[in-house]
Amino acid sequence: MRFKSAWAEVHGEANAPEMDRRLHTERLGPRPQVDPRTLPDGAFVGDARGTWRMEKRRGRLWSWDGYGEPLDLPSSVPLLTPLAIVQIMKGYRPHEGRL
């Protein structure tokens, strides 16, 4: 419910079909180039060299064994997380406790 409310604050109407349509389009469309230092923690960027999760303006390389040490990334990288989600993440913090 909190996510749906956050979506409505950033994007307007928050109904599941519209949210799904927008996310589907962004996942399949061209990846925007972004400065990774502007992204919120938890956003993902990546290219043929790898996939990084952003943390405190640095990227942590993803692997099946976990995340690598934080690294400075180039100033322009492809965004993997849909932009609609990134815009929400800038003010939204998911619940960190157990479900």
Phi, psi and omega in degrees: 000321179296321180296316179298320177295318179296320177301313181299321179296323184272319189246358183093221185307137181237086173240148188304314180299319180291318178299313180298317180300313182296315180295320179299315179299316181291326179292324184271339184283180178297146181277123178291146174275131182225160171275113186299337180291347180266358186271150175286157174306138177099344177288151180247140173231161178176165177207199183297339181280337181160183179235131182238140172262129183282138178209116179052047175070012178232158181259141174245116183299129178275143169211169178298339181268359181125197182258144178280183178292150178300135180230150169284135181253163176303162184284355177216117180221155177290132177278128178263323177291132178306137183304323179301324178286316180302317180299325177285320183300335182297338178233352186256135175237119180293160177297133183257356180276181178284152176271000000 
